[in-house]
Amino acid sequence: MSNSAIGKTYALFDTPLNKKLVAEFEKNVADFFLFPTIETEKIILDKEKKELLRNLKAFDWIIFPDILVVEYFLQILGENEIDFFELDAVRVCAFGEAVADRLRFGQIHADLVPNNLKTNVIFTALTEYIGSENLNGLSFLLVKEDSFDLEIGKLLAAKNAEIIQLPVYRAKVSNKQEITKLKTLLKGGAIDEFIFSSPEDLIALKHYFPDEPIIKTFSEIKVLAIDENTFQTLQENNFKPHYFFRNYAVENRID
């Protein structure tokens, strides 16, 4: 741990990916806080929802907002013996490169991958790709987490597109008292630098701050990414990340 870490307070998620890093912090007596991860569970689909999945060709577009949505969606398709190649006839919008990469791993091509995940930017990207005059009557399947409503659905519905929302997983936030304490530390300026080790860390934070702008909370906190994939995900979500290397933090290499 370099001298640049002395006197700083860090935060990171309590995940297997961070096990060695936590050991480093403990060894060097660095001040840090561990955020608990969220628990997730697959939603058991009813007969109507399963039938919807067996007729994916009926949709013009499918929208995937995060990596976990993709994971559970592919799992559900496999369990119901639905051929992934059914998606070849449907346009796919992936919210960011990490989501598109996970789709590619499942042999699904993303036609549109916005690199800025503000809702208005995504909507503009969709309307420019499709043509605003062609939205009327198009059908969109929005695959999502159970508690989150996707604002993009409201904008598309306002243009007379048909919107079907399909929750595929549910996030469970346990130990709420501990999370409340950690959120207070973040907002109160007690944390200097927050280390992200995967795109899933950002998903967890969105569940901890469901009705608050995360960017505002992090306005005075240096955001660090352990790898390029996480770095890009943070950028897509309008953070200004820096790279973190195992034994030292370095200044941002990309403006």
Order of alpha helices (4+ residues) and beta strands (2+ residues): beta-alpha-beta-beta-alpha-beta-alpha-beta-alpha-alpha-beta-alpha-beta-alpha-beta-alpha-alpha-beta-alpha-beta-beta
